[in-house]
Amino acid sequence: MLVSWNYRFRNSPMDHIDPRARFIFSFALLFAATATWNPIILFVLFLIAITWYLMARLTWKDTKVGWFMISIMLFTMIVVNTLITGGGAGGVVPPGGQLVWPGGFDLFGKHFTFGLTVERVWFAISQLMRILSISLAFIIIPYTMDSRAYGVTFSKLGMPDRLAYTMELSFRFIPTLARNFQVTLDAQRARGFELDGGKGNFIKKIRRVAPLLIPVTMNAIVSSEDIANAMDLRGFGEQKRTWLYELKFNWWDWALIVFSVLMLATVLLLAFRFDMRLFSVPGWFYGLFNK
Amino acid sequence: MAKQTEKKSIWAFGTKQVVYAAIGAALYAVLTWAFNVWQIPGDGNVGIRPAIVIPMFFGIAFGPIVGFITGFVGNILADMLSGYGFWIWWDLGNGIIGLIPGLFKAHRLCGELSVIVGSAAGMGLASASEFWVSGADFNTVLLANFVPSFVTNIIWGLVLLPLLMIAYAAILKRSGR
């Protein structure tokens, strides 16, 4: 089993931005997008998120797995729950509203009545903008951030060294554990083990995972003793840790941090000081359904 | 005094805990990634994860902090390996699934109950995040997010955790620890 990280250097603008500044921006966007349902604010944030995503210069081939997952989530939340059943709009969209098809509509020679309202359609658009903004900001992280940078990034963002090093260390263990998993799987198959095959009830099928899970886990725990001893012998944690991978802020990183703070502060100010937090439908959108 | 010593041992985070947490997180990521082919139809972000037993086990065996990091960092790594992006609330939820069994074990409470409480709290937080992140309603959060993830997690936990504990006890006995 070959484990490979999705990151590769693309020489994109994103590759030249400090990971700390990128995390600060992504979280500022997350908090800003979740602070309001105002369509204008969400639209502006959506445009910012698209610009951010384009800066990564990712291809469809790179990110299609992630987008597939997000599209299923969007379908469930927006198409099924907001548009078809109307349940997803509960709590945000006030009850009642203007029907999209007040007299119903004809399809395949039959007359249908459908209680979809203009408000729910607009809420679906707002939901789409909000979820896509957040997704655009966060889906690019695995593809654009070097795995060596995570430990030092979180350490420099204030995480205790031991925690940051744990993260760094877990990256290092992944290829080894993936290889152990493959060796165990091959060994068990040689003994006639089949993960999906065989008969038995539900519980028996679940227990069939055990011959794979247990040896891999126990081997990992046994080997961790040696690693901990080796680290102790080298004086791990005795002094402040230095990192091989160095981070350096450039002027554009500071500019991005200032922009992130201003963006979040503006949205919070508009949302809570100027009452732009709640859901509303613009007048022109009603006009589209009045013809 | 005895109480103080016990408290310290629960929350201690020395070299061994660093390594156990790192191994646990990497293991959780690799196993989640390996079993990614098993997905619940109709639930985009909920997979059938036998590997969920890893944070539970590490929480019980090595303490709540190790359990939390195993779930939290492991889920980040698993999502990165799978190309799913970065979903902080689900990462925290997975961390809680490892944290609570560790707390239960420290207070000598029932391991099976810790699986249920941990999964309820962890998946509860992660699912509830969809209220403010996606604007989802209660039914969506309950039926599309919480119930599938909670039910599959407790099934895997209740079936596989005792088996892991038996294997771990055998290793401890063999190594004389």
Boltz contact constraints between the chains, C-beta under 6 A:
constraints:
  - contact:
      token1: [A, 6]
      token2: [B, 83]
      max_distance: 6.0
  - contact:
      token1: [A, 34]
      token2: [B, 132]
      max_distance: 6.0
  - contact:
      token1: [A, 34]
      token2: [B, 133]
      max_distance: 6.0
  - contact:
      token1: [A, 65]
      token2: [B, 83]
      max_distance: 6.0
  - contact:
      token1: [A, 66]
      token2: [B, 83]
      max_distance: 6.0
  - contact:
      token1: [A, 66]
      token2: [B, 84]
      max_distance: 6.0
  - contact:
      token1: [A, 66]
      token2: [B, 85]
      max_distance: 6.0
  - contact:
      token1: [A, 69]
      token2: [B, 44]
      max_distance: 6.0
  - contact:
      token1: [A, 69]
      token2: [B, 84]
      max_distance: 6.0
  - contact:
      token1: [A, 72]
      token2: [B, 44]
      max_distance: 6.0
  - contact:
      token1: [A, 73]
      token2: [B, 44]
      max_distance: 6.0
  - contact:
      token1: [A, 73]
      token2: [B, 45]
      max_distance: 6.0
  - contact:
      token1: [A, 76]
      token2: [B, 144]
      max_distance: 6.0
  - contact:
      token1: [A, 77]
      token2: [B, 134]
      max_distance: 6.0
  - contact:
      token1: [A, 77]
      token2: [B, 136]
      max_distance: 6.0
  - contact:
      token1: [A, 81]
      token2: [B, 140]
      max_distance: 6.0
  - contact:
      token1: [A, 87]
      token2: [B, 137]
      max_distance: 6.0
  - contact:
      token1: [A, 87]
      token2: [B, 139]
      max_distance: 6.0
  - contact:
      token1: [A, 88]
      token2: [B, 136]
      max_distance: 6.0
  - contact:
      token1: [A, 88]
      token2: [B, 137]
      max_distance: 6.0
  - contact:
      token1: [A, 88]
      token2: [B, 140]
      max_distance: 6.0
  - contact:
      token1: [A, 90]
      token2: [B, 137]
      max_distance: 6.0
  - contact:
      token1: [A, 91]
      token2: [B, 137]
      max_distance: 6.0
  - contact:
      token1: [A, 92]
      token2: [B, 135]
      max_distance: 6.0
  - contact:
      token1: [A, 127]
      token2: [B, 135]
      max_distance: 6.0
  - contact:
      token1: [A, 131]
      token2: [B, 134]
      max_distance: 6.0
  - contact:
      token1: [A, 138]
      token2: [B, 85]
      max_distance: 6.0
  - contact:
      token1: [A, 138]
      token2: [B, 86]
      max_distance: 6.0
  - contact:
      token1: [A, 139]
      token2: [B, 85]
      max_distance: 6.0
  - contact:
      token1: [A, 141]
      token2: [B, 86]
      max_distance: 6.0
  - contact:
      token1: [A, 142]
      token2: [B, 80]
      max_distance: 6.0
  - contact:
      token1: [A, 162]
      token2: [B, 13]
      max_distance: 6.0
  - contact:
      token1: [A, 162]
      token2: [B, 18]
      max_distance: 6.0
  - contact:
      token1: [A, 166]
      token2: [B, 18]
      max_distance: 6.0
  - contact:
      token1: [A, 166]
      token2: [B, 21]
      max_distance: 6.0
  - contact:
      token1: [A, 166]
      token2: [B, 22]
      max_distance: 6.0
  - contact:
      token1: [A, 166]
      token2: [B, 69]
      max_distance: 6.0
  - contact:
      token1: [A, 167]
      token2: [B, 73]
      max_distance: 6.0
  - contact:
      token1: [A, 169]
      token2: [B, 22]
      max_distance: 6.0
  - contact:
      token1: [A, 170]
      token2: [B, 22]
      max_distance: 6.0
  - contact:
      token1: [A, 170]
      token2: [B, 25]
      max_distance: 6.0
  - contact:
      token1: [A, 170]
      token2: [B, 26]
      max_distance: 6.0
  - contact:
      token1: [A, 170]
      token2: [B, 73]
      max_distance: 6.0
  - contact:
      token1: [A, 173]
      token2: [B, 22]
      max_distance: 6.0
  - contact:
      token1: [A, 173]
      token2: [B, 23]
      max_distance: 6.0
  - contact:
      token1: [A, 173]
      token2: [B, 26]
      max_distance: 6.0
  - contact:
      token1: [A, 174]
      token2: [B, 26]
      max_distance: 6.0
  - contact:
      token1: [A, 174]
      token2: [B, 30]
      max_distance: 6.0
  - contact:
      token1: [A, 177]
      token2: [B, 26]
      max_distance: 6.0
  - contact:
      token1: [A, 177]
      token2: [B, 27]
      max_distance: 6.0
  - contact:
      token1: [A, 177]
      token2: [B, 30]
      max_distance: 6.0
  - contact:
      token1: [A, 178]
      token2: [B, 30]
      max_distance: 6.0
  - contact:
      token1: [A, 181]
      token2: [B, 30]
      max_distance: 6.0
  - contact:
      token1: [A, 206]
      token2: [B, 159]
      max_distance: 6.0
  - contact:
      token1: [A, 209]
      token2: [B, 50]
      max_distance: 6.0
  - contact:
      token1: [A, 210]
      token2: [B, 163]
      max_distance: 6.0
  - contact:
      token1: [A, 214]
      token2: [B, 167]
      max_distance: 6.0
  - contact:
      token1: [A, 218]
      token2: [B, 167]
      max_distance: 6.0
  - contact:
      token1: [A, 218]
      token2: [B, 171]
      max_distance: 6.0
  - contact:
      token1: [A, 220]
      token2: [B, 23]
      max_distance: 6.0
  - contact:
      token1: [A, 220]
      token2: [B, 27]
      max_distance: 6.0
  - contact:
      token1: [A, 224]
      token2: [B, 19]
      max_distance: 6.0
  - contact:
      token1: [A, 224]
      token2: [B, 20]
      max_distance: 6.0
  - contact:
      token1: [A, 224]
      token2: [B, 23]
      max_distance: 6.0
  - contact:
      token1: [A, 227]
      token2: [B, 19]
      max_distance: 6.0
  - contact:
      token1: [A, 228]
      token2: [B, 15]
      max_distance: 6.0
  - contact:
      token1: [A, 228]
      token2: [B, 16]
      max_distance: 6.0
  - contact:
      token1: [A, 228]
      token2: [B, 19]
      max_distance: 6.0
  - contact:
      token1: [A, 231]
      token2: [B, 15]
      max_distance: 6.0
  - contact:
      token1: [A, 232]
      token2: [B, 15]
      max_distance: 6.0
  - contact:
      token1: [A, 236]
      token2: [B, 15]
      max_distance: 6.0
